[in-house]
Amino acid sequence: MACSTRYKLPNESKSRSIERPVTDADVINDVRVASDDLRFAAAVAGFGQVLRSEPYLKDFGLAQVVDLASGAKGKDPFGHRAEFVQMVRLAQALPALPVLQQDGRGGPQ
């Protein structure tokens, strides 16, 4: 299995490709041993999935996002990670609303 991505630098018209094999050495069985950056990125991705009510999350909710992100703040010289944790805590305090159904064009159906 491989992970591949394409990107363009500013003011360039041609994209570049990066491909890297994913091996057993890349597997992390316990998220607590992952780097702060990976754990924080997982918390941000998880927050997006919670907001979308993704069915694959099972018992992962806003409380777990806060726990994961809080433990992965690491060096946060500009306070962006702390601000994210605060935003998720604010989201926890909001009343639950039904998921907005989108029509794929940026508006409600």
DSSP file (Angstrom, degrees, kcal/mol; ACC not computed):
  #  RESIDUE AA STRUCTURE BP1 BP2  ACC     N-H-->O    O-->H-N    N-H-->O    O-->H-N    TCO  KAPPA ALPHA  PHI   PSI    X-CA   Y-CA   Z-CA
    1    1 A M              0   0    0      0, 0.0    21,-2.8     0, 0.0     2,-0.3   0.000 360.0 360.0 360.0 147.0    0.0    0.0    0.0
    2    2 A A  E     -A   21   0A   0     19,-0.3     2,-0.5     2,-0.0    17,-0.0  -0.954 360.0-138.7-136.0 154.4    1.2    3.5   -0.7
    3    3 A C  E     +A   20   0A   0     17,-3.2    17,-2.5    -2,-0.3     2,-0.4  -0.964  29.2 178.2-111.6 124.8    0.2    7.0    0.2
    4    4 A S  E     +A   19   0A   0     -2,-0.5     2,-0.3    15,-0.2    15,-0.2  -0.962   7.0 172.1-131.2 148.5    0.3    9.5   -2.6
    5    5 A T  E     -A   18   0A   0     13,-2.4    13,-2.7    -2,-0.4     2,-0.4  -0.980  18.6-143.3-148.3 157.7   -0.5   13.2   -2.9
    6    6 A R  E     +A   17   0A   0     -2,-0.3     2,-0.3    11,-0.2    11,-0.2  -0.934  22.3 170.5-123.1 148.2   -0.1   16.0   -5.4
    7    7 A Y  E     -A   16   0A   0      9,-2.1     9,-3.4    -2,-0.4     2,-0.4  -0.981  21.5-144.0-151.5 159.7    0.6   19.6   -4.7
    8    8 A K        -     0   0    0     -2,-0.3     7,-0.1     7,-0.2     3,-0.1  -0.991  18.7-132.2-126.6 138.2    1.5   22.9   -6.5
    9    9 A L    >   -     0   0    0     -2,-0.4     3,-1.8     5,-0.4     5,-0.0  -0.491  48.0 -77.0 -78.4 157.1    3.8   25.6   -5.2
   10   10 A P  T 3  S+     0   0    0      0, 0.0    -1,-0.1     0, 0.0     3,-0.1  -0.266 118.4  13.4 -55.6 140.7    2.6   29.2   -5.4
   11   11 A N  T 3  S+     0   0    0      1,-0.2     2,-0.4    -3,-0.1    -2,-0.0   0.629 100.8 119.2  66.6  17.2    2.8   30.6   -8.9
   12   12 A E    <   -     0   0    0     -3,-1.8    -1,-0.2     1,-0.1    -4,-0.0  -0.872  47.6-164.6-109.3 147.4    3.4   27.2  -10.5
   13   13 A S  S    S+     0   0    0     -2,-0.4     2,-0.5    -3,-0.1    -1,-0.1   0.635  70.9  71.6-101.9 -17.4    1.1   25.7  -13.1
   14   14 A K  S    S-     0   0    0     -5,-0.0    -5,-0.4     1,-0.0     2,-0.1  -0.851  75.4-136.6-104.9 133.5    2.3   22.1  -12.9
   15   15 A S        -     0   0    0     -2,-0.5     2,-0.3    -7,-0.1    -7,-0.2  -0.477  12.1-140.6 -84.8 158.0    1.6   19.9   -9.9
   16   16 A R  E     -A    7   0A   0     -9,-3.4    -9,-2.1    -2,-0.1     2,-0.4  -0.832  11.3-138.3-114.8 154.7    4.2   17.6   -8.3
   17   17 A S  E     -A    6   0A   0     -2,-0.3     2,-0.4   -11,-0.2   -11,-0.2  -0.916  12.4-169.9-118.1 141.2    3.6   14.1   -6.9
   18   18 A I  E     -A    5   0A   0    -13,-2.7   -13,-2.4    -2,-0.4     2,-0.4  -0.998   8.9-179.5-124.9 131.8    4.8   12.5   -3.7
   19   19 A E  E     +A    4   0A   0     -2,-0.4   -15,-0.2   -15,-0.2    -2,-0.0  -0.999   2.6 175.6-133.3 135.3    4.4    8.8   -3.1
   20   20 A R  E     -A    3   0A   0    -17,-2.5   -17,-3.2    -2,-0.4     2,-0.1  -0.998  29.9-120.1-139.3 132.0    5.5    6.9   -0.1
   21   21 A P  E     -A    2   0A   0      0, 0.0     2,-0.6     0, 0.0   -19,-0.3  -0.446  21.3-138.5 -68.9 144.1    4.9    3.2    0.8
   22   22 A V        +     0   0    0    -21,-2.8     2,-0.2    -2,-0.1    -2,-0.0  -0.925  31.0 178.0-103.4 121.8    3.0    2.5    4.0
   23   23 A T    >   -     0   0    0     -2,-0.6     3,-1.7     1,-0.0     4,-0.4  -0.615  47.2 -94.3-118.3 175.7    4.6   -0.4    5.9
   24   24 A D  G >  S+     0   0    0      1,-0.3     3,-1.2    -2,-0.2    -1,-0.0   0.789 120.3  67.0 -60.2 -27.8    4.0   -2.2    9.2
   25   25 A A  G 3  S+     0   0    0      1,-0.2    -1,-0.3     3,-0.0    -3,-0.0   0.710  95.4  57.4 -67.0 -18.8    6.5    0.1   10.8
   26   26 A D  G <  S+     0   0    0     -3,-1.7    -1,-0.2     2,-0.0     2,-0.2   0.587  81.7 109.0 -86.0 -11.7    4.1    3.0   10.2
   27   27 A V    <   -     0   0    0     -3,-1.2     2,-0.5    -4,-0.4    -3,-0.0  -0.462  50.5-164.7 -72.0 133.1    1.3    1.3   12.2
   28   28 A I        -     0   0    0     -2,-0.2     3,-0.1     1,-0.1     6,-0.1  -0.965   7.2-175.8-118.3 112.2    0.5    2.9   15.6
   29   29 A N  S    S+     0   0    0     -2,-0.5     2,-0.5     1,-0.2    -1,-0.1   0.706  76.0  41.7 -81.6 -20.5   -1.6    0.6   17.7
   30   30 A D    >   -     0   0    0      1,-0.1     3,-2.0     0, 0.0     4,-0.3  -0.967  68.8-152.9-131.8 116.1   -2.1    3.1   20.6
   31   31 A V  G >  S+     0   0    0     -2,-0.5     3,-1.4     1,-0.3    -1,-0.1   0.746  90.8  72.8 -60.9 -23.2   -2.8    6.7   19.7
   32   32 A R  G 3  S+     0   0    0      1,-0.3    -1,-0.3    -3,-0.1     7,-0.0   0.719  96.0  50.6 -66.3 -19.0   -1.2    7.8   23.1
   33   33 A V  G <  S+     0   0    0     -3,-2.0    -1,-0.3     2,-0.0    -2,-0.2   0.464  90.0 103.0 -96.5  -1.8    2.3    6.9   21.7
   34   34 A A  S <  S-     0   0    0     -3,-1.4    -3,-0.0    -4,-0.3    -6,-0.0  -0.327  84.5 -87.3 -74.4 162.5    1.8    9.0   18.5
   35   35 A S     >  -     0   0    0      1,-0.1     4,-2.6    -2,-0.0     5,-0.2  -0.228  34.6-111.9 -65.7 158.7    3.4   12.4   18.1
   36   36 A D  H  > S+     0   0    0      1,-0.2     4,-2.7     2,-0.2     5,-0.2   0.901 118.3  53.4 -57.2 -41.9    1.6   15.5   19.3
   37   37 A D  H  > S+     0   0    0      2,-0.2     4,-2.4     1,-0.2    -1,-0.2   0.915 110.6  45.1 -62.7 -43.5    1.2   16.7   15.7
   38   38 A L  H  > S+     0   0    0      2,-0.2     4,-2.4     1,-0.2    -1,-0.2   0.925 114.6  48.1 -67.7 -43.4   -0.5   13.4   14.6
   39   39 A R  H  X S+     0   0    0     -4,-2.6     4,-1.9     2,-0.2    -2,-0.2   0.899 113.1  48.0 -64.4 -39.5   -2.7   13.3   17.7
   40   40 A F  H  X S+     0   0    0     -4,-2.7     4,-2.3    32,-0.2    -2,-0.2   0.922 111.5  50.0 -67.4 -42.3   -3.8   16.9   17.2
   41   41 A A  H  X S+     0   0    0     -4,-2.4     4,-2.5    -5,-0.2    -2,-0.2   0.895 109.8  51.6 -61.4 -39.0   -4.5   16.4   13.5
   42   42 A A  H  X S+     0   0    0     -4,-2.4     4,-2.7     2,-0.2    -1,-0.2   0.882 108.5  51.6 -64.5 -37.7   -6.6   13.3   14.4
   43   43 A A  H  X S+     0   0    0     -4,-1.9     4,-2.3     2,-0.2    -2,-0.2   0.917 110.7  47.6 -64.3 -43.0   -8.5   15.4   16.9
   44   44 A V  H  X S+     0   0    0     -4,-2.3     4,-1.9     2,-0.2    -2,-0.2   0.923 114.1  46.6 -64.5 -44.1   -9.2   18.1   14.3
   45   45 A A  H  X S+     0   0    0     -4,-2.5     4,-2.0     1,-0.2    -2,-0.2   0.908 111.9  51.8 -63.8 -41.0  -10.3   15.4   11.7
   46   46 A G  H  X S+     0   0    0     -4,-2.7     4,-2.6     1,-0.2    -2,-0.2   0.879 105.6  55.2 -62.8 -38.0  -12.4   13.8   14.4
   47   47 A F  H  X S+     0   0    0     -4,-2.3     4,-2.4     1,-0.2    -1,-0.2   0.923 107.3  49.9 -60.5 -44.4  -14.1   17.1   15.1
   48   48 A G  H  X S+     0   0    0     -4,-1.9     4,-1.4     1,-0.2    -1,-0.2   0.896 111.5  48.6 -60.9 -39.8  -15.1   17.4   11.5
   49   49 A Q  H  <>S+     0   0    0     -4,-2.0     5,-2.4     2,-0.2     4,-0.3   0.875 109.2  52.3 -70.0 -36.6  -16.5   13.9   11.5
   50   50 A V  H ><5S+     0   0    0     -4,-2.6     3,-1.4     1,-0.2    -2,-0.2   0.930 108.3  51.6 -62.1 -44.2  -18.5   14.6   14.7
   51   51 A L  H 3<5S+     0   0    0     -4,-2.4    -1,-0.2     1,-0.3    -2,-0.2   0.823 111.6  47.1 -62.5 -30.4  -20.0   17.7   13.1
   52   52 A R  T 3<5S-     0   0    0     -4,-1.4    -1,-0.3    -5,-0.2    -2,-0.2   0.444 109.5-125.5 -89.0  -0.1  -21.0   15.7   10.1
   53   53 A S  T < 5 -     0   0    0     -3,-1.4    -3,-0.2    -4,-0.3    -2,-0.1   0.906  34.9-165.1  55.3  45.4  -22.5   12.9   12.3
   54   54 A E    > < -     0   0    0     -5,-2.4     3,-1.1     1,-0.1     4,-0.2  -0.381  18.2-139.1 -61.4 134.9  -20.3   10.3   10.5
   55   55 A P  G >  S+     0   0    0      0, 0.0     3,-0.6     0, 0.0    -1,-0.1   0.633  93.6  68.6 -73.6 -12.3  -21.6    6.8   11.3
   56   56 A Y  G 3  S+     0   0    0      1,-0.2    -2,-0.1    -7,-0.1    -7,-0.0   0.523  78.2  80.9 -84.9  -5.0  -18.1    5.3   11.8
   57   57 A L  G X   +     0   0    0     -3,-1.1     3,-2.0     1,-0.2     2,-0.3   0.740  60.9 174.0 -77.0 -23.6  -17.3    7.2   15.0
   58   58 A K  T <  S-     0   0    0     -3,-0.6    -1,-0.2     1,-0.3    -2,-0.0  -0.350  76.2  -0.3  52.5-109.3  -19.2    4.9   17.3
   59   59 A D  T 3  S+     0   0    0     -2,-0.3     2,-0.7     2,-0.1    -1,-0.3   0.230 104.3 112.4 -95.2  14.3  -18.3    6.2   20.8
   60   60 A F    <   +     0   0    0     -3,-2.0     2,-0.2     4,-0.1    -3,-0.1  -0.792  41.6 144.6 -92.1 116.4  -16.1    9.1   19.6
   61   61 A G     >  -     0   0    0     -2,-0.7     4,-1.9    -4,-0.0     3,-0.3  -0.552  64.9 -64.6-133.8-162.4  -17.6   12.4   20.4
   62   62 A L  H  > S+     0   0    0      1,-0.2     4,-2.4     2,-0.2     5,-0.2   0.848 127.1  57.1 -62.8 -35.5  -16.8   16.0   21.4
   63   63 A A  H  > S+     0   0    0      1,-0.2     4,-2.3     2,-0.2    -1,-0.2   0.898 108.3  47.4 -62.7 -39.3  -15.5   14.9   24.8
   64   64 A Q  H  > S+     0   0    0     -3,-0.3     4,-2.7     2,-0.2     5,-0.2   0.853 108.9  54.4 -70.8 -34.3  -13.0   12.6   23.1
   65   65 A V  H  X S+     0   0    0     -4,-1.9     4,-2.8     2,-0.2     5,-0.3   0.937 110.1  47.1 -61.5 -46.1  -12.0   15.4   20.7
   66   66 A V  H  X S+     0   0    0     -4,-2.4     4,-2.9     2,-0.2     5,-0.2   0.931 113.2  48.4 -61.5 -46.2  -11.2   17.6   23.7
   67   67 A D  H  X S+     0   0    0     -4,-2.3     4,-1.8     2,-0.2    -2,-0.2   0.934 115.1  44.2 -60.4 -47.2   -9.3   14.9   25.4
   68   68 A L  H  < S+     0   0    0     -4,-2.7     4,-0.3     1,-0.2    -2,-0.2   0.929 118.2  42.8 -65.4 -46.4   -7.2   14.0   22.4
   69   69 A A  H >< S+     0   0    0     -4,-2.8     3,-1.2    -5,-0.2    -2,-0.2   0.886 111.6  54.3 -69.6 -38.6   -6.5   17.6   21.4
   70   70 A S  H >< S+     0   0    0     -4,-2.9     3,-0.8    -5,-0.3    -1,-0.2   0.880 109.5  48.0 -63.4 -37.5   -5.8   18.8   25.0
   71   71 A G  T 3< S+     0   0    0     -4,-1.8    -1,-0.3    -5,-0.2    -2,-0.2   0.492 113.4  49.3 -80.7  -1.8   -3.2   16.1   25.4
   72   72 A A  T <  S+     0   0    0     -3,-1.2   -32,-0.2    -4,-0.3    -1,-0.2   0.120  70.9 110.3-123.6  20.1   -1.5   16.9   22.1
   73   73 A K    <   +     0   0    0     -3,-0.8     8,-0.1     1,-0.1    -2,-0.1   0.870  44.1 160.8 -66.1 -35.2   -1.1   20.7   22.3
   74   74 A G        -     0   0    0     -4,-0.2     2,-0.5    -3,-0.1    -1,-0.1  -0.128  62.9  -0.9  51.2-146.2    2.6   20.5   22.6
   75   75 A K        +     0   0    0      1,-0.1     6,-0.1     6,-0.0    -1,-0.0  -0.650  70.0 172.7 -74.9 123.9    4.4   23.7   21.8
   76   76 A D    >   +     0   0    0     -2,-0.5     3,-1.3     1,-0.1     6,-0.1  -0.573   4.9 167.8-132.9  67.2    1.7   26.2   20.9
   77   77 A P  T 3  S+     0   0    0      0, 0.0    -1,-0.1     0, 0.0    -2,-0.0   0.761  81.3  36.7 -61.3 -26.9    3.5   29.5   20.5
   78   78 A F  T 3  S-     0   0    0      0, 0.0    -2,-0.0     0, 0.0     0, 0.0   0.445 107.3-120.2-104.8  -1.0    0.5   31.3   18.9
   79   79 A G  S <> S+     0   0    0     -3,-1.3     4,-2.2     1,-0.0     5,-0.1   0.616  70.7 131.8  77.2  13.1   -2.2   29.6   20.9
   80   80 A H  H  > S+     0   0    0      2,-0.2     4,-2.0     1,-0.2     5,-0.1   0.893  72.9  48.0 -66.9 -39.2   -4.0   28.1   17.9
   81   81 A R  H  > S+     0   0    0      2,-0.2     4,-2.2     1,-0.2    -1,-0.2   0.912 112.4  48.7 -68.9 -41.0   -4.2   24.6   19.5
   82   82 A A  H  > S+     0   0    0      1,-0.2     4,-2.2     2,-0.2    -1,-0.2   0.891 110.2  52.9 -63.2 -38.3   -5.6   26.0   22.7
   83   83 A E  H  X S+     0   0    0     -4,-2.2     4,-2.3     2,-0.2    -2,-0.2   0.879 107.1  52.1 -64.6 -38.0   -8.1   28.0   20.7
   84   84 A F  H  X S+     0   0    0     -4,-2.0     4,-2.3     2,-0.2    -2,-0.2   0.938 109.0  49.5 -62.6 -46.3   -9.2   24.9   18.9
   85   85 A V  H  X S+     0   0    0     -4,-2.2     4,-2.2     1,-0.2    -2,-0.2   0.909 111.1  50.1 -59.8 -41.8   -9.8   23.1   22.3
   86   86 A Q  H  X S+     0   0    0     -4,-2.2     4,-2.2     1,-0.2    -1,-0.2   0.899 108.9  52.2 -62.8 -40.7  -11.8   26.1   23.5
   87   87 A M  H  X S+     0   0    0     -4,-2.3     4,-2.1     2,-0.2    -2,-0.2   0.902 109.4  48.8 -62.9 -41.1  -13.9   26.1   20.3
   88   88 A V  H  X S+     0   0    0     -4,-2.3     4,-2.0     2,-0.2    -1,-0.2   0.896 109.4  52.7 -67.2 -38.4  -14.7   22.4   20.8
   89   89 A R  H  X S+     0   0    0     -4,-2.2     4,-1.1     1,-0.2    -1,-0.2   0.894 108.9  50.2 -62.6 -38.5  -15.7   23.0   24.4
   90   90 A L  H  X S+     0   0    0     -4,-2.2     4,-0.7     1,-0.2     3,-0.4   0.898 107.6  53.6 -64.3 -39.5  -18.0   25.7   23.2
   91   91 A A  H >< S+     0   0    0     -4,-2.1     3,-0.7     1,-0.2    -2,-0.2   0.861 103.5  57.2 -63.2 -34.8  -19.5   23.3   20.7
   92   92 A Q  H 3< S+     0   0    0     -4,-2.0    -1,-0.2     1,-0.2    -2,-0.2   0.846 104.4  52.9 -62.9 -32.3  -20.1   20.9   23.6
   93   93 A A  H 3< S+     0   0    0     -4,-1.1    -1,-0.2    -3,-0.4    -2,-0.2   0.642  90.0  96.6 -80.1 -14.6  -22.2   23.6   25.3
   94   94 A L  S << S-     0   0    0     -4,-0.7     2,-0.1    -3,-0.7     3,-0.1  -0.441  85.6-103.8 -74.8 148.1  -24.4   24.2   22.3
   95   95 A P        -     0   0    0      0, 0.0     2,-0.2     0, 0.0    -1,-0.1  -0.431  43.5 -99.6 -68.2 147.3  -27.8   22.4   22.1
   96   96 A A        -     0   0    0     -2,-0.1    -4,-0.0    -4,-0.1    -3,-0.0  -0.492  44.3-172.6 -69.4 132.3  -27.9   19.5   19.8
   97   97 A L        -     0   0    0     -2,-0.2     3,-0.1    -3,-0.1    -3,-0.0  -0.899  31.2 -93.9-122.1 153.2  -29.5   20.4   16.4
   98   98 A P        -     0   0    0      0, 0.0     2,-0.2     0, 0.0    -1,-0.0  -0.304  52.0 -92.0 -64.2 152.8  -30.4   18.1   13.6
   99   99 A V        -     0   0    0      1,-0.1     2,-0.4   -46,-0.0   -47,-0.1  -0.461  40.4-120.1 -66.9 132.3  -27.8   17.7   10.8
  100  100 A L        -     0   0    0     -2,-0.2     2,-0.5    -3,-0.1    -1,-0.1  -0.625  23.4-135.6 -75.1 124.1  -28.3   20.1    8.0
  101  101 A Q        -     0   0    0     -2,-0.4     8,-1.3     2,-0.0     2,-0.3  -0.726  21.0-155.7 -84.4 124.0  -28.8   18.3    4.8
  102  102 A Q  B     -B  108   0B   0     -2,-0.5    -1,-0.0     6,-0.2     7,-0.0  -0.737  17.6-146.8-101.9 148.8  -26.8   19.8    1.9
  103  103 A D        -     0   0    0      4,-2.2    -1,-0.1    -2,-0.3    -2,-0.0   0.343  50.7-104.6 -93.4   6.1  -27.6   19.5   -1.8
  104  104 A G  S    S+     0   0    0      3,-0.2    -2,-0.0     1,-0.0     5,-0.0   0.399 108.9  83.7  87.3  -3.6  -24.0   19.5   -2.8
  105  105 A R  S    S-     0   0    0      2,-0.4    -1,-0.0     3,-0.0    -3,-0.0   0.147 114.0 -92.8-117.5  17.0  -24.1   23.1   -4.0
  106  106 A G  S    S+     0   0    0      1,-0.3    -4,-0.0     0, 0.0     0, 0.0   0.556  96.5  87.0  88.9   8.3  -23.5   24.8   -0.7
  107  107 A G  S    S-     0   0    0      1,-0.0    -4,-2.2     2,-0.0    -2,-0.4  -0.883  83.3 -84.4-135.0 167.0  -27.1   25.3    0.3
  108  108 A P  B      B  102   0B   0      0, 0.0    -6,-0.2     0, 0.0    -1,-0.0  -0.291 360.0 360.0 -67.7 157.1  -29.9   23.4    2.0
  109  109 A Q              0   0    0     -8,-1.3    -7,-0.1    -5,-0.0    -9,-0.0   0.471 360.0 360.0 -77.2 360.0  -32.0   21.0    0.1
